[in-house]
Amino acid sequence: MCRTSYSDVGLVGLPLHVANGALFGVVYHQVRRRRPVPAVVAAVVEHVSLWPLVAIMDPAAARSVRAFASSGLGHATFGLVLGRLER
């Protein structure tokens, strides 16, 4: 995606990435009970707020617009799917 070799899964590993996604889903479910926040918005906010942590593990990727876009599209897709499941 976006012509980059960057991958969130490649950076942190599949088990940690899946666990983080599951935790995000649980937290989102609790937040949504209080406020009508679209899942896609929450997922993109999570992406943007955690992106600076990428610089700790992969400084080159953190400076890549393509890597940022690729990761953002992945998070937006996750948010769209989560939003459909929450209905």
Beta strands, then each sheet from edge to edge (+ up, - down):
end
